[in-house]
Amino acid sequence: MKKIAILGSTGSIGTQALDVIRENKDYFELEVLTAGNNSDLLVKQAIEFKPNTVVIANEDHYKKVSDALSHLPIKVYAGNKSVEQITESDNIDIVLAAMVGFSGLLPTINAIKSKKNIALANKETLVVAGDIISELVREHNVNIFPVDSEHSAIFQSLVGEFHNEIEKIYLTASGGPFRTKTTDELKEVTKDQALKHPNWDMGAKITIDSATMMNKGLEAIEAKWLFDLKPEQIEIIVHPQSVIHSIVQFTDGSMKAQMGLPDMKLPIQYALTYPDRIKSNFERFNFLDYPKLTFEKPDTSKFKNIRIAYDVMKKGGNAACIMNAANEVAVANFLNDQIKFTEIPKIIEKTINKVNFVDRPTIDDYLETDKEARIVAGQFVKQ
């Protein structure tokens, strides 16, 4: 029995992870559930799964959650500090980091320091502070098992090959809902259109990131840290069918790919059960349903966020932290109908150019950079 903590249990990844646990109760024991604001769903999950502990980050909801669970032997805590500290528990084998955005950084760092293996769905943690995370992982001798479908595909393709040198990896992208739209058409797209992903069922923020293709830029930076690669070893290719989830090319020219239907539950389950594979009831892929698999080069003149991400990856320092904070602010304002879709990359670039660059940031520098970049991006939103 693996004892699991889910940080962000009410989000898209968290709820799908609970689907996996629900179907495999002989393999997993749920120790911790945390949520940001969705107290109603957190209570419902806690009543069903009866974890040892739940944490609601928004302290205003503490009494509501505590009262609702008072008849059960479940410890209830509140606040961001409690989310960070709960990973120190000796009863946890693996932490699923499924919180959205920058908020996942400090809890993940604390989990690593507590020598917990990490199933990482929060790509921003490595995007923002990949240097510090990589050093901590080595220092505390823990593993990071990627949950993103693309990084899981690379990881699965590398099993048995870890001693062999990678020449290049190909991160596949669906292209999102606006792959065939012109630059002029992008100026008029709506929030509702952007939230309709053609293949994947994801949360609002990551769905918008997919539409702007920032998600693929974030994944390229995450891949750099996960697999110790240079930017020129990471290539993004558009694959509209989302069947090949990513590809590894080795120095002898051979390539290995991981394939399957677009379903996040498979990489979640693999991360939680590695090195084992357990039987699942997931829908099976049928080649005859996909007689054509196609590939295209991404249009970085139309989807500027890919170019921005590669620029900050090459620059290093706190540049990716600035980009990530600006993107989170811009996406939130787009979802609130405050800016147009095409303004998102403009706000990101302006913020990167204005916020102070730090070549060798500490964790305090990252926290300060995130705070400053959010303020600056917010000012550009209002212009």
N, C-alpha and C positions, 0 to 999 in steps of 0.2 A: 504494500500500500504506500503510494507516494502522497505525502502531505502537502497540500497546495495552498498558497496564498494568492488571491487574485486582487491586484490593485487596479481598480476601475471595473468592477463587476457589472455595472449597469450600462456600460457602453456596448458597442457592436462586438468587439472582440471578447469582452467579458461575458456577455450573454451567450455567445457561441461556445466559449470555453465551458460554460455550465451545461450546455447541451451535450458536450463531449463527456463531461463528468457524470451527468445523469445516465448516459448510456453505458458507462463503465464503472459502476459503483464498487466492483471488486478490485479495481486498480487504484482508485483515488480516494483520498479522504480530505475534505475541505476544511481548512483550519481558519482562514481569514477571508473576509470580503470587505472591500472598501469602495466607497462611492463619493462623488463630489457633492451633488445636490439632489439627486433622484432618490429621496428617502423612501418614497412609496415602493419603488421596485426593490430597493435594498432590503426593506422589511419583508417583502414577499419572498425574495431569494433566501433570506435568513431563516424564515419559517420552514421553507421546503428543505434546505440543505443542512440546517442546524450546525453552522460552523462554531468553532470555539469563540471567535471574536469577530465583531463588525466595527467598522469605523466610518463615520460620516464626516467628511472634511468640512462641510459647512456647519459651524457650531450652532447656528440658529435652529437646525433640525435635530439637535441632540435629544431633547425631551421627547419629541414625537417618536423617534426611533427607539429610545430607551423604554418608553411606556408600552409601545407596541410589542416589544420583545420581553417584557418583564416576567412573563409566565414561563420563559424558557431559560435554560442554563447557558446563556450567551452573554459574554462581556461586551459592553457597548462603550465606545470612546468617540471623541469628536476632535476636529481640528487637523490642520496640515501636519503639525508636529507628531500627532498620534499616527498618522498615515506613515510618516517616515520611520517612527520608532517600532511599529508593530512587526516589522520584518526581522527584528532582533530575536524573536521567539525561537526557542530551541525546538519547537514542534513543527517547524516548517522545513521541508526538503527543497522545494523549488518555488520561486516567486514569479508569477506571470505579471509582467509589467505592461499593463494595458491602459494606463492613464493617457489622456490626450495631451500632446504638446509638451511644453517646457515643464509642466507640473510633475512629470514623471522622473525628472532628473534626480532630485535629492532622495526620494524614496529608493530609487534604484541604487544609488551610491551607498546608502545605508545598508541595503540588502547585501551588496557585494562585500562591504566591510564586515558584515555578520556571517560571511562565508556561505551565503546561499547561492545556489545555481539560479540563473535567470533565464526565463523564457521571455524573450524581448519582442514585444509588439510595438513599443513606444520608440519609433525610429529617431525622434527628436533628441533622445538622450545621447545617442552617438553623434548625431549631427552637431549638437551644441558643444559637447565636451568629449569627443572621441578619444583625445589624447589622455585625459585624466581617467576615463573609464577603462581604457586599454591597460594603463599602468596599474590600476587597482585590481583588475582581473588577474593580472600576472602576480601581483603581490599577495593576494589572498587565495590564489589557486582555485578559482571557481570557473565555471563554464557559462558561456552565453549561447543559448539555443535560439536561433532566429525564428520568429513567427511570421513575419511578412512573407507572402507566398514566393516572392522573387528570391529573397535571401534563404528561405527554407529550401528552395529548389537548388540553389548553388551549394548549400550545405549538404543536401542529400546526394548531389552529384559528386561531392568530394569524399564521401565516406569510402574508405579503402584507398583513397588517393592523397591523403594529407601529406605524404612525403614527396609527392610529385609537384613540380613547379607549374604554376598557372601562367599561361601566356596572356590570356584575356578572358573576361567574362562578358556575357551579353545579358543585360537586364531587359526583359520584354515589357512592353507597355501596350495597353489596349488602345491608347490614343484618346480615350475618354469620349464624351458625347459630342465633342465639337471637332473631331478629327478632320472632317471634310468641309468645315465652314471656312469662309474667307476671312481675312483680317477685318474687313468692314462689317461682315456679319457678326463677328465676335463682339463688336461694340454694342450690339442690341440684345445680347442673350440675357435671359432672366435667371433669377435664383432657382426657380422651379425647373427650368431646363437644365441648369448646371447640376442639380441634385439627382438627375435621372441617368445614372451610370448604365452603360449598355450591358455589362457583364457581372459586376460585383455588387454585393449588398454590404454597404459600409456606412459608418457614421457621417454626419454632415460635413465636418471639417475635412476629413480625408477624401470625401467625394468631391469637394470643391478643389482640393489639391490635385486630384486626378484630372479634373476638367482643365485646370491651368497647366498641368503637367509638372507642377512643383513637386508633386509626390515622387515623380521619377528622379528629379534632382536630389531630393532628400535621400532617396534610396541609393543613389550613386555614392553620396557621401557616407552613408551607413555602410555600404559594401567596402569602401576604402578601409574603414576601421575593422570591420568584421574579418576580412580576409587579407589584410595587410597588403593592399594594392596601391599602385600609383594611378592618378586620374586617367592617364592614357591607356591603362589596362581595362578600363570600364567603358563599355559601349552600350548605348540605349538603342533598341530597335522596336519599332511599332509592330505589334502582332495582334490585329483586331480580334481574333478568335479567343485569345486568352487561354490557350490550351497548353502551349509550351511556356512554362513559368519562368524559366531562365536557363542559360547555357554556360558551361565551362569549357574553354578551349585550352588544351595543354600544350607544352612546348614541342611535342611531336606532331602537332596539328590535329590530333583527334579531339572530338567534342562529345560531351555528355550533357544531356538535358533531362529535366524532370517534367513530366506531363501529367495532365489530369483536368477534370472539369474545374471551373472557377468556384471553389468552395473553401472558405477560410478554415473550416473545421478540421480539414486534413492537416495543414501545417501546424495548427494549434495542438492537435493530438500528437503529432510526431515530436514536437518540442517537449511535451510533457512526458512522453514515454521513451524517448531516446535512451539507449541505443536499440530498444525493441520496437517492433511494429505490432500493434494489436488489431484484431479483426474489427471492422467497422461496417455499418450499414449505409455508408455514403453511396450516392448514385455512381454507377460505373461509367467510364468513358467508352464510347463506341466510335471507332474510326469511321464507320459508314455514315455517321451523322455529321462528320466534318471532312468531306471529300477534298477540301482545299484549305491549306494553311498558308497564309500570306504574310509578307513582311515588308515594311517600309522604313525609310529614314525619317526620323522626326523633323518637323519643320520648326527650327529654332528661331526663325524670324517671326513666325506667328506665335509660337509658345516660348516666349523669352525666358521663362523661369528656368528652363534647362540650362541655357547659357549662363544665367546668373549663378546657378548652383555650381557649375563647373569652375566659374571664375573664383568663387569664394573657397572652393575645395583646394584650388591651386594656391590661393593666397595664404590660407591657413590662419593661425591665430584665432581671434574672436570673430572673424568675418562671417562664418557660418552661423554663429550665435545671433549676430545682428540680423542676418537674412531671415532666420527662423522666427525671431520675435516680430519683425516687420510683417512677415507673411501671416502669422497668427492674427495680428491686429487687422491687416487688410481683409483677410477672409472673414473675420467676425463682422466687420463693417459691411462687407458685401452681403453676408447673410441677413444683416439688419437693414438692407436696402439703402445704405448710405453712400455707396460708391458703385461704379460700373465694373463689370467683369474685367475690362481691359485696363482699369486703373490699378489692379492688384500688382502687376510687375513694376509699374511706374513708382508706386509707393515704396516697394522693396528696394529698388535701385537708389532712389533718393535717400532713403534711410541709411543704406550701406555707405553712401558717399558722405554723410553728415556725422555719423557716430564715430567716436574715437576708435582707432584701430589699436589693438594690443597684440604684440607679436607672440608673447609667451604667457598667456593668461593663467591665473590661478582660479580655483573654484569661486572665490569671492569676486574676481574680475568678471567671470561669466555671469554671476548673479547681478552685478552692477550693470554689465553690458545689456542684459536682457531688460532690465528696468529702464535704462536710458533709451534703448531702441524702441520700446513700446511707446514711450512719451513722444519721441521724435516722429514715429510713424503716425501716431494719433494726430499730431499737428499737421502732417501732410494730408491726412484724410479730410481735415476741416478746411483746407485751402480751396 
